């Protein structure tokens, strides 16, 4: 599905609501315009900027980044937009601007929660890419910020807005496979080694001080920016939070579970010997109350597919199973493996695409955020819900790093009786950059 088809389809679907709310101008009424700013526009952020600019009566008024090449990528993505965005490198100065409504965050993981909290404190609605925090504590802070400041905060777990996934979830809830009790998810890629980085001065095109922001200061090294920060615990969250979030979120959604009672993880950095710290191979398991469980397998450096796809999930029930192969598709089989329903969207997913793995189906999620700002809809995935799924990924990483089986409080996911694991619940911050709700 291309953007033109998407915009036409969603415009038709909401035409009655739009006419009722805006009888003179329709959805292009001046007072109905939503202006957004995008923080982090090197890769995924450029796609977000372009996508938002093509939604009806939405303008990208500002882009924010700390690296010159990334800024040019953002400007290039918006070259055909009616409004040329203003570039502001410092998020603090950006948030002083009064003339925009929503902050879109696609910066590195260590920036997600601090920037989102700053955003709502400055009266902005926030769309934050997954994960919603670099650690469990930050996800809890964002949930509190959602309640305290009364602004919308949506996380980028975009499958929550895909019509076919909503339909599949409804069918599971209505008993299409009986009681769903186990879910299996996977992700595979063929990432290359990142080598041993050299400590060198940051390039003149990068404000490394501002890039680090809330993270305690470390020396620059030449294998960190732009993408490899994902594999360093100081800034990133590994493949579990990077890609596992999406399918783990669907598994939790379809099983109807919240917080786990037990978490285990096995794996490590197996494929290469380099600076990569997070696992490139990981198998995590999550047990929940009432006899339900999730398993996730991540293989960052071997892309041999499972079920014919590099990513996906399966929901197992007492009367059959539901299979998803990474996009908006799904297949339901009965207890004899006979296909009783199969849905294949026009849009083909690309599991290893770091910018847009699920194709333009992401637009449904962006549109949901904008419609919620306008008061036409409700968020399909407020951060209070997204946090529960991201927390599973964090707990898997904590279990992996400590080598411990984690026992958790099923009311909030907190780790029980494990001092070593509890120390990883939160991080330290660069002085003066601590996220704080007492604004």
Secondary structure as GFF3:
##gff-version 3
##sequence-region A 1 439
A	DSSP	alpha_helix	3	13	.	.	.	ID=ss1
A	DSSP	alpha_helix	15	21	.	.	.	ID=ss2
A	DSSP	three_ten_helix	26	28	.	.	.	ID=ss3
A	DSSP	three_ten_helix	30	32	.	.	.	ID=ss4
A	DSSP	beta_strand	34	39	.	.	.	ID=ss5
A	DSSP	alpha_helix	44	53	.	.	.	ID=ss6
A	DSSP	beta_strand	58	64	.	.	.	ID=ss7
A	DSSP	alpha_helix	68	77	.	.	.	ID=ss8
A	DSSP	beta_strand	86	87	.	.	.	ID=ss9
A	DSSP	alpha_helix	91	94	.	.	.	ID=ss10
A	DSSP	beta_strand	102	105	.	.	.	ID=ss11
A	DSSP	alpha_helix	109	121	.	.	.	ID=ss12
A	DSSP	beta_strand	125	128	.	.	.	ID=ss13
A	DSSP	alpha_helix	136	149	.	.	.	ID=ss14
A	DSSP	beta_strand	153	155	.	.	.	ID=ss15
A	DSSP	three_ten_helix	158	161	.	.	.	ID=ss16
A	DSSP	alpha_helix	163	173	.	.	.	ID=ss17
A	DSSP	beta_strand	180	188	.	.	.	ID=ss18
A	DSSP	alpha_helix	208	212	.	.	.	ID=ss19
A	DSSP	three_ten_helix	228	231	.	.	.	ID=ss20
A	DSSP	alpha_helix	238	239	.	.	.	ID=ss21
A	DSSP	pi_helix	240	244	.	.	.	ID=ss22
A	DSSP	alpha_helix	245	255	.	.	.	ID=ss23
A	DSSP	beta_strand	262	268	.	.	.	ID=ss24
A	DSSP	beta_strand	281	288	.	.	.	ID=ss25
A	DSSP	beta_strand	292	299	.	.	.	ID=ss26
A	DSSP	beta_strand	311	317	.	.	.	ID=ss27
A	DSSP	beta_strand	320	324	.	.	.	ID=ss28
A	DSSP	beta_strand	330	334	.	.	.	ID=ss29
A	DSSP	beta_strand	339	343	.	.	.	ID=ss30
A	DSSP	three_ten_helix	359	362	.	.	.	ID=ss31
A	DSSP	alpha_helix	363	374	.	.	.	ID=ss32
A	DSSP	alpha_helix	383	402	.	.	.	ID=ss33
A	DSSP	beta_strand	406	407	.	.	.	ID=ss34
A	DSSP	alpha_helix	419	422	.	.	.	ID=ss35
###
